[in-house]
């Protein structure tokens, strides 16, 4: 059942809101719970975005949101996000606190949940940038690592993260959460490793494969050139698809034989940033409105 329609205040505006969804068996609630499953998300071409920070950035970036659900007791706290959603025409729905705890993610959801259309992540949809800087993540197993890679990629102005033979769902809630919203600012493409390698070569992008067995230090590479770093799974490394490409390593003085894949990505891409700044090359960055510039 639903409660009477309420009015809510956001900034200087007071606007009517839909009736509150209070029943845990409401069809919309069942639909949202089902979207927590990868199979349902992929079948419908949708994804869920949890939390005000990620949703604010998604709205600023023009990410294809189709609906926003807000716990009625958190409306004042999220007034800015709700106002932003309203200005771009995203439908908003009030839900009771018990309902939100059913549809939200984690032990302490903040009261905002968005539904969005999955963007096109085919390799054909990815446009080569200049001067190119890409990350290739092969065989990733943990959603949190992909999210952390996206977050670092956004900070460094990486033009895209290419995902090969992944064992994780790129729209997993842990990817969304760990990325801190970077899932909607950094281009992603999902394709087999061989296709990614061909695409990089076609666009004359040097391919640098991170592996502990390499002899060349990563700082010795000319990273001011169009570049793509290939990162493999922490336990198995990269596949033989990349065996003809330039291997690089990060010097390590300890006893462990590898770094976390997200840490490795950060070290490599920020060395590229350093070299490019030294050569006066432009970097991709966020403008004041949250968009991307080059």
Phi, psi and omega in degrees: 000164181239151175275166177302152179301143180244167173242144184229159186245128177225107182067234182264006187247144173238122188229150176288145176241157178296168176297150183283133174278119184242345184270130178290346180257010177301139181305324179295320178297316178299320179297316181292321177297320179296327180291353173288346180266135182302318182301317180292319179299312182292323180296326182259356180066035183237166173214161179250140178239118182258134169099148184295320184298310181294320181291322178300313180293320178299318179293319179295328182275355182074026178297143188286071177285140179250340181196154178229131179244132184228133175293131189299332181278000180247005183306310181301322182295329185253025185303322183293319179292319179296321177296316179299318179296321181294323182293336179256008172080025178277122179300141182239144183224130175275140174226155177288165180300315177299321178296317182295324178294338177280322184266342182283174183243135178089177183282336184227067178295148186268002174101005177232133178219131178243150173247134182222160175279135176295125178289164179289117180244027174283155180296328180296334182276351183272126179261133179292139181250167179223131351283125191296141172215113184231157169243135174246119181250114184249130174070026179299140182249332186249125179303323181299326178293318178297317178299317179294323177297316179298320180298314178293322179298320177297315183296327183267358180075029177295140184278342179180152174245119182258125190247123184238140174045042183284144176261006180236154178280125183292343178255018175301140180306329179289331174294312181302313183293311184293334181284345182056031179099352183291347176300338181254000177250337181253128178294139175238149173220139180243123182197159175300151184303319182297321179293321178295317179300315179298316181299316180296317179294321178300328181262015174055047179254123179293140184251123183239119187259120181279120179207139181297338183276356182291156177262335183274127177286144184299331181288344179276353181277143178281082188280358172286344175282160174307125190221150173222127177265131178256125181240134179255179176296148186296331184265331186247346181073200182271162180278173181290349177305328187259010189292340179269358183268168182292125179264138178228159180224159172256119181302137181227134183259350184273193183265340178286153187258003180200161174257163170302141186298324179290323176295317178301315179302315182298315180301314184291313185289330179281340168291321175298318177300315181300312181296320182291324175294323179297326180268003178072025180277146180289147177243147175288136181209170178275138171272182186296335181269001179093003179276179180255140173230162179234000000 
